[in-house]
């Protein structure tokens, strides 16, 4: 009878061992749209969520870890030193002829590319779609701002003033502002005469210019803004103050929850999770015990937020109810995406660090190994 029980146990252990993939690389990015970039011999490729290499490392990006957005990824061809775009099947969608790269978010983007006039090769700004078709081509002096489209509008700069253009290249919002930020939930933070406010996609002022410090973008119909006391307040889309300026640190709302910190009567900082009405979901007030000291490092993503326990480097995840979802045993963590998160964990016995991607049970399902790590 014991043998019958032992066989399935061993079988399950074997499944667990072989389910863990090992990838040799010197660097890895976070997952996005089901793929994560890996760097091998200074070339970038991609793996899927099961750890299979689906795009062999052969591309370059000297500036950042490549990431897919809107189904495409901008990469540099090592041979031509020009930028182009591939899809998740590793097909070249837009040839490697561009001088710059910006991500696709709304089926269009803006790039710097080679053009011609009177038989001479000249640089041009181009609005292109996901097929690489040119929607608009104009001189670089017309659009001297690296930008991309968010919610159908892209930032533009003319004569040191900022505004927005639509996907046809037409000026949608006059370039009259000192600075602008991307649209989020139909609102964009803009700066005029030294003060920040918010406009809508038609250029109408929705929240007047009254904030000295740059506000955070709207998420879940809420935005954090700084008060005169340099603390953060919470407002809604009508500029109604949900919570007055009391917060020391804030993480933008996601999935209906925000994370903030404030100080108690003794001046000790502590964190809490709040809902969109400012009501506390969970407070981590000081108790004098190290295990109760919880400092957050991120907002929520896929139902989990990164936090640190105690005085040392003890990272883990907290769920939307404020409970510990993955224990505080990691030395480095990123937010979850596609059900996986980059993590690093030190073995206290061997002092060896394991690096890779964990699932929502805290188990490494993809291990990254390289002598360069």
C-alpha positions in Angstrom: 0.0 0.0 0.0 2.9 2.3 0.8 4.4 1.7 -2.7 1.1 2.7 -4.4 1.1 6.0 -2.5 4.8 6.7 -3.1 4.6 6.4 -6.9 2.2 9.3 -7.5 4.1 11.5 -5.0 7.4 11.0 -6.9 5.5 11.6 -10.2 4.3 14.9 -8.9 7.7 15.9 -7.8 9.1 15.1 -11.2 6.4 17.3 -12.8 7.4 20.2 -10.6 11.1 19.9 -11.4 10.6 19.7 -15.1 8.0 22.4 -15.2 10.7 24.9 -14.1 12.5 26.3 -17.2 16.1 27.5 -17.0 17.1 30.3 -19.4 20.7 31.4 -19.9 20.8 35.2 -20.4 22.5 38.3 -19.0 19.3 40.4 -18.6 15.6 40.1 -18.7 12.6 42.5 -19.0 9.1 42.2 -17.5 6.3 40.4 -19.3 4.0 42.4 -21.5 1.4 40.9 -23.9 2.6 37.4 -23.0 6.3 37.9 -23.8 9.4 39.1 -21.9 12.7 40.2 -23.5 16.0 38.4 -22.7 19.5 39.6 -23.5 22.1 37.1 -24.8 25.5 38.3 -26.0 24.3 41.9 -26.2 21.3 40.8 -28.4 17.6 40.8 -27.5 15.1 38.1 -28.0 11.9 37.0 -26.3 10.4 34.2 -24.2 6.8 33.3 -23.5 5.2 32.6 -20.1 6.2 29.0 -20.2 9.8 29.9 -20.6 10.2 28.9 -24.3 12.3 31.1 -26.5 9.9 32.3 -29.2 12.1 35.0 -30.7 15.8 34.3 -30.9 18.2 37.0 -29.5 19.3 38.9 -32.6 18.1 42.5 -32.2 19.6 45.5 -30.4 18.2 48.2 -28.1 21.0 50.3 -26.4 18.6 52.4 -24.4 16.1 50.1 -22.6 14.6 46.6 -22.3 12.4 46.0 -25.3 8.7 45.5 -24.7 5.7 44.7 -26.8 2.8 47.2 -26.9 -0.2 47.1 -29.2 1.2 43.8 -30.7 4.5 45.4 -31.9 8.0 46.0 -30.6 10.5 48.5 -31.8 14.0 47.2 -32.2 17.3 48.1 -33.7 18.9 46.1 -36.5 22.6 45.6 -35.6 23.6 45.5 -39.2 21.9 48.6 -40.5 21.8 50.5 -37.2 18.2 51.5 -38.1 15.0 50.9 -36.1 12.0 48.9 -37.2 9.1 46.9 -35.7 8.4 43.2 -35.4 5.3 41.3 -34.3 5.1 38.5 -31.9 5.6 36.0 -34.7 9.0 37.6 -35.3 7.8 39.0 -38.7 9.1 42.4 -39.7 6.0 44.6 -39.9 7.8 47.9 -40.4 11.2 47.7 -42.1 14.4 48.8 -40.4 14.7 52.3 -41.9 13.8 54.5 -39.0 16.1 56.8 -37.1 14.2 56.7 -33.8 11.8 54.4 -32.0 8.6 55.2 -30.1 6.0 52.6 -28.9 2.6 51.9 -30.4 -0.3 52.4 -28.0 -3.2 53.6 -30.2 -2.5 52.0 -33.6 -0.3 54.9 -34.5 3.1 56.3 -33.5 5.5 59.1 -34.5 9.0 58.4 -35.8 12.0 60.1 -37.3 12.8 58.6 -40.7 14.7 59.1 -43.9 12.9 61.2 -46.6 13.9 62.8 -49.8 13.5 66.2 -51.5 15.0 67.2 -54.9 16.9 63.9 -55.0 18.6 64.6 -51.6 18.2 62.4 -48.5 16.6 64.4 -45.6 15.3 63.6 -42.2 11.6 63.7 -41.7 9.0 63.2 -38.9 6.5 60.6 -39.8 3.2 59.5 -38.4 2.9 55.8 -39.2 0.2 53.2 -38.6 0.8 49.5 -37.6 1.3 48.5 -41.2 4.1 51.1 -41.6 2.0 53.2 -43.9 2.9 56.9 -43.7 -0.1 59.1 -42.6 1.9 62.3 -42.5 5.5 63.3 -43.3 6.8 66.7 -42.4 10.1 68.5 -41.6 11.8 68.0 -38.3 11.3 71.6 -37.3 7.5 71.1 -37.3 7.6 68.5 -34.6 10.7 68.8 -32.4 9.4 66.5 -29.6 9.8 62.8 -29.1 6.3 61.6 -28.6 3.7 58.9 -29.2 -0.1 58.6 -29.2 -2.1 58.0 -26.0 -5.9 58.1 -26.3 -5.7 59.3 -29.9 -3.5 62.3 -29.1 0.3 62.9 -29.2 2.3 65.7 -27.6 3.9 68.2 -29.9 6.3 71.1 -29.5 6.5 74.3 -31.6 8.6 77.3 -30.6 9.1 75.9 -27.1 5.3 75.7 -26.5 3.4 72.4 -26.2 0.1 71.1 -27.4 -1.4 67.9 -29.0 -1.9 66.6 -32.5 -4.3 63.9 -33.7 -3.5 60.8 -35.7 -3.7 62.7 -39.0 -1.1 65.2 -37.8 -3.6 68.0 -37.4 -3.1 70.2 -34.4 -5.9 69.2 -32.1 -5.0 71.3 -29.1 -3.0 74.5 -29.6 0.6 74.5 -28.6 0.3 77.3 -25.9 1.4 75.4 -22.8 4.7 75.5 -20.9 4.5 71.7 -20.5 2.1 68.9 -21.1 1.7 65.2 -20.0 0.0 62.3 -21.8 -3.8 61.8 -21.7 -5.1 59.3 -19.1 -8.9 58.6 -18.7 -9.7 61.6 -20.9 -7.6 64.1 -18.9 -4.1 65.5 -19.5 -2.1 67.6 -17.0 -0.8 70.8 -18.6 1.2 73.7 -17.3 0.5 77.4 -18.0 2.2 80.4 -16.4 3.9 78.2 -13.8 0.7 76.4 -12.6 -0.6 73.0 -13.4 -4.2 72.1 -14.3 -6.1 69.5 -16.4 -7.7 69.7 -19.8 -9.9 67.3 -21.7 -9.3 65.9 -25.3 -11.1 68.9 -26.8 -8.7 71.3 -25.0 -11.3 72.5 -22.5 -9.9 73.4 -19.1 -11.6 70.9 -16.7 -9.5 71.7 -13.6 -8.1 75.2 -13.3 -4.4 76.1 -13.2 -3.8 76.1 -9.4 -1.2 73.4 -8.6 2.4 74.5 -8.3 3.8 70.9 -8.4 3.0 68.5 -11.2 0.0 66.3 -10.4 -0.2 62.6 -11.0 -2.4 61.3 -13.9 -5.9 60.2 -13.4 -6.6 56.6 -12.7 -9.9 55.1 -11.5 -11.2 58.7 -11.8 -8.9 59.8 -9.1 -5.7 61.9 -9.1 -3.1 62.8 -6.4 -2.1 66.5 -6.3 0.3 68.3 -4.0 -0.9 70.9 -1.6 1.0 74.0 -0.3 2.3 71.9 2.6 4.1 69.6 0.0 1.8 66.7 1.0 -0.5 64.8 -1.4 -4.2 65.3 -1.6 -6.8 63.1 -3.5 -9.2 64.7 -6.0 -11.9 63.5 -8.4 -12.5 64.6 -12.0 -14.5 67.6 -10.8 -11.6 68.7 -8.6 -13.6 67.8 -5.5 -11.2 67.1 -2.6 -11.7 63.5 -1.5 -8.9 63.7 1.1 -7.0 67.0 2.0 -3.2 67.1 1.7 -2.1 64.7 4.3 -0.1 61.9 2.5 3.7 61.6 2.5 3.9 59.0 -0.3 1.3 57.8 -2.8 1.0 55.1 -5.4 -1.6 55.8 -8.2 -4.9 54.0 -8.0 -5.2 50.7 -9.8 -8.0 48.1 -9.7 -9.9 50.5 -7.5 -7.3 50.7 -4.8 -4.5 53.2 -3.9 -1.6 53.0 -1.5 -0.6 56.0 0.7 1.5 56.8 3.7 1.0 59.4 6.4 2.3 60.2 9.9 0.8 59.4 13.3 0.7 61.8 16.2 4.3 60.9 17.1 5.5 61.6 13.5 6.0 58.0 12.6 5.2 57.2 9.0 2.9 54.3 8.2 1.1 53.0 5.1 -2.5 52.1 4.4 -4.6 50.9 1.5 -7.5 53.1 0.5 -10.5 52.8 -1.8 -11.6 55.5 -4.3 -13.7 57.2 -1.6 -10.6 57.5 0.6 -11.8 54.9 3.1 -9.2 52.6 4.7 -9.1 49.0 3.5 -6.1 48.2 5.7 -3.8 50.2 7.9 -0.3 49.3 9.0 0.1 51.4 12.1 3.2 51.1 14.2 3.0 48.5 17.0 6.6 48.5 18.2 7.1 45.1 16.6 9.4 44.8 13.6 7.2 42.2 11.9 4.3 44.8 11.7 6.4 47.4 9.9 5.1 47.2 6.3 6.5 49.7 3.7 5.0 49.5 0.2 7.2 49.7 -2.9 4.4 49.7 -5.6 0.7 50.0 -6.3 -1.5 47.1 -7.2 -1.0 45.1 -10.4 -3.1 41.9 -11.0 -4.3 42.1 -7.4 -0.9 42.3 -5.7 1.3 45.1 -4.4 5.0 44.9 -3.5 5.9 45.6 0.1 8.8 45.3 2.5 8.5 43.9 6.0 10.7 45.1 8.9 14.0 46.9 8.7 15.9 44.7 6.3 15.4 43.9 2.6 12.5 41.5 3.0 10.2 41.9 0.0 6.9 40.1 -0.6 3.3 40.8 -1.9 0.2 42.0 -0.3 -3.3 41.3 -1.7 -6.2 43.7 -2.1 -7.5 43.0 1.4 -4.1 43.8 2.9 -3.1 40.2 3.7 0.3 38.7 2.9 -0.1 36.8 -0.4 3.5 35.9 -1.0 5.9 35.8 2.0 8.5 38.5 2.7 11.5 36.4 1.6 12.8 38.1 -1.6 15.6 40.6 -2.2 14.1 42.0 -5.4 10.7 42.0 -6.9 8.8 43.6 -9.9 5.0 44.0 -10.3 3.0 41.1 -11.7 2.2 41.0 -15.4 0.7 38.1 -17.4 0.6 36.1 -14.1 4.4 36.3 -13.6 6.8 38.6 -11.8 10.6 39.0 -11.9 12.1 38.1 -8.5 15.4 37.5 -6.8 15.8 35.4 -3.7 18.9 34.7 -1.6 19.4 31.2 0.0 20.4 31.9 3.6 22.5 28.7 3.7 24.5 29.0 0.5 24.2 32.8 0.0 23.3 31.9 -3.7 20.8 34.2 -5.4 18.1 32.7 -7.6 16.8 35.1 -10.3 13.8 34.5 -12.5 10.1 34.7 -12.7 7.7 33.6 -10.0 4.0 32.7 -10.1 1.3 33.9 -7.7 2.2 31.2 -5.3 5.8 32.6 -5.0 7.4 29.7 -6.8 10.1 30.1 -9.5 8.7 28.8 -12.8 11.4 30.4 -15.0 15.0 30.6 -13.7 17.5 32.9 -15.3 21.1 31.9 -15.2 24.3 33.4 -16.6 27.8 34.1 -15.4 27.3 37.8 -16.1 24.3 38.1 -13.8 
